Amino acid sequence: MLEQDFYASGAEIIAQLREALVEDQTVKRVLSRGEMADLGEERQIVPAIYVVSGGHQVVSSDEWSTKYSLLWFITIAVANKANDKEVVVADERAGIVANRMLAALEGFVPTGHSALVAQTAGRAYYSPGYAYYPFAFSTERIRCHTPNYR
């Protein structure tokens, strides 16, 4: 029996975003945390989207099953200059990407999970060369198990 990846929903989110946003050239790349770690900020190709696990919580549990809620952070990265006028341009650029990203993910159902549900994420972050716009989604999955009586 093939072992199932507990965090497989992240790979499916990445695939969904690549299909919806890279193919139509809304973004140049959609990357996972591992792929992102290989890049320094100065080597980014933007606009891009980064998908990173925010961990999980136990929603409910008993002797037969455990329901988990998994959190995924979706961050949009766009070019940004250091002056206020360019920040407005970065916001507009990110807004277009955000609208298309939301259309691709709202209601998306990863295999074996519930539909993605939007969650509150942090505020935008502006560095001298880039602007980052975070979003968050959660999904639930149930793991069934058999009590191990001895």
C-alpha positions as CSV (number, residue, x, y, z in Angstrom):
1,M,0.0,0.0,0.0
2,L,1.4,3.4,-1.0
3,E,1.9,5.7,2.0
4,Q,-0.2,8.9,1.7
5,D,1.5,12.3,2.1
6,F,-0.2,14.2,5.0
7,Y,0.7,17.5,3.3
8,A,-0.2,16.4,-0.2
9,S,-2.9,19.2,-0.4
10,G,0.0,21.7,-0.7
11,A,1.2,20.0,-3.9
12,E,-2.3,20.1,-5.3
13,I,-2.7,23.8,-4.4
14,I,0.6,24.5,-6.3
15,A,-0.6,22.4,-9.3
16,Q,-4.0,24.3,-9.3
17,L,-2.2,27.7,-9.2
18,R,0.3,26.7,-11.9
19,E,-2.5,25.6,-14.2
20,A,-4.6,28.7,-13.6
21,L,-2.0,31.4,-13.4
22,V,1.3,30.3,-15.0
23,E,-0.3,29.0,-18.2
24,D,-2.1,32.4,-18.8
25,Q,1.1,34.3,-17.7
26,T,-0.5,36.0,-14.7
27,V,2.5,34.9,-12.8
28,K,5.9,33.6,-13.9
29,R,6.2,30.9,-11.1
30,V,4.4,29.2,-8.3
31,L,6.9,27.7,-5.9
32,S,6.9,25.6,-2.7
33,R,8.8,26.4,0.4
34,G,11.6,24.1,-0.7
35,E,11.9,25.7,-4.1
36,M,11.7,29.1,-2.5
37,A,14.6,28.3,-0.1
38,D,16.9,27.8,-3.1
39,L,16.4,31.4,-4.2
40,G,17.7,34.5,-2.6
41,E,15.4,37.5,-2.7
42,E,17.5,39.2,-5.3
43,R,17.2,36.2,-7.6
44,Q,13.4,36.1,-7.6
45,I,11.5,36.2,-10.9
46,V,8.3,38.1,-10.3
47,P,5.3,38.2,-10.2
48,A,5.4,34.9,-8.3
49,I,3.3,33.0,-5.8
50,Y,4.8,31.0,-2.9
51,V,2.9,28.2,-1.1
52,V,4.0,27.4,2.4
53,S,2.5,25.2,5.1
54,G,1.2,27.0,8.2
55,G,1.0,23.8,10.1
56,H,-2.1,22.0,11.3
57,Q,-4.5,21.8,14.3
58,V,-6.5,18.9,15.6
59,V,-10.2,19.8,15.2
60,S,-11.6,16.7,16.9
61,S,-10.3,13.3,17.8
62,D,-11.5,10.0,19.3
63,E,-10.4,6.4,19.3
64,W,-11.6,5.9,15.7
65,S,-10.6,9.0,13.8
66,T,-8.9,12.4,14.0
67,K,-10.0,15.5,12.0
68,Y,-7.2,17.9,11.2
69,S,-7.3,21.4,9.8
70,L,-4.3,22.2,7.6
71,L,-3.3,25.9,7.0
72,W,-1.6,27.0,3.8
73,F,-0.1,30.5,3.3
74,I,-0.2,31.7,-0.3
75,T,2.1,34.8,-0.8
76,I,2.1,36.9,-3.9
77,A,5.5,38.6,-4.7
78,V,5.7,41.5,-7.1
79,A,8.4,44.0,-8.0
80,N,8.5,47.1,-5.8
81,K,10.5,50.3,-5.9
82,A,11.3,52.3,-2.8
83,N,9.0,55.3,-3.4
84,D,5.3,55.7,-2.6
85,K,4.2,55.9,-6.3
86,E,5.7,52.6,-7.0
87,V,4.1,51.0,-4.0
88,V,0.7,51.9,-5.5
89,V,1.8,50.2,-8.7
90,A,2.9,47.2,-6.8
91,D,-0.5,47.1,-5.0
92,E,-2.3,47.3,-8.3
93,R,-0.1,44.5,-9.8
94,A,-0.7,42.3,-6.8
95,G,-4.4,43.0,-6.9
96,I,-4.8,41.6,-10.3
97,V,-2.8,38.5,-9.3
98,A,-4.8,38.2,-6.1
99,N,-8.1,38.3,-7.9
100,R,-7.1,35.4,-10.2
101,M,-5.5,33.5,-7.4
102,L,-8.7,33.7,-5.3
103,A,-10.7,32.6,-8.3
104,A,-8.5,29.5,-8.7
105,L,-8.5,28.5,-5.0
106,E,-11.9,29.5,-3.5
107,G,-13.8,26.3,-3.3
108,F,-10.9,24.2,-4.6
109,V,-11.1,20.7,-3.1
110,P,-7.7,18.8,-2.7
111,T,-8.0,15.0,-2.9
112,G,-9.2,13.6,0.4
113,H,-9.8,17.0,1.9
114,S,-12.6,19.5,2.4
115,A,-12.8,22.6,0.1
116,L,-10.3,25.4,0.8
117,V,-11.6,28.1,3.1
118,A,-10.1,31.6,3.2
119,Q,-8.5,32.5,6.5
120,T,-7.1,35.8,7.9
121,A,-3.4,36.3,6.9
122,G,-0.9,38.9,7.9
123,R,-0.4,42.3,6.3
124,A,1.6,43.1,3.2
125,Y,5.4,43.5,3.5
126,Y,7.4,45.9,1.4
127,S,11.2,45.5,0.9
128,P,13.3,47.8,-1.2
129,G,12.9,45.6,-4.3
130,Y,9.8,43.5,-3.7
131,A,6.3,43.6,-2.1
132,Y,4.7,40.5,-0.6
133,Y,1.0,40.0,-0.1
134,P,0.0,37.1,2.1
135,F,-3.2,35.1,1.9
136,A,-4.2,32.0,3.9
137,F,-6.5,29.0,3.3
138,S,-7.4,26.0,5.4
139,T,-8.6,22.6,4.5
140,E,-9.7,19.7,6.7
141,R,-9.0,16.0,6.4
142,I,-10.0,13.0,8.5
143,R,-7.6,10.2,9.3
144,C,-9.3,7.0,10.4
145,H,-7.6,4.5,12.7
146,T,-8.3,1.4,14.7
147,P,-7.8,1.3,18.4
148,N,-4.8,-0.8,19.3
149,Y,-6.0,-2.7,22.4
150,R,-3.6,-5.0,24.1
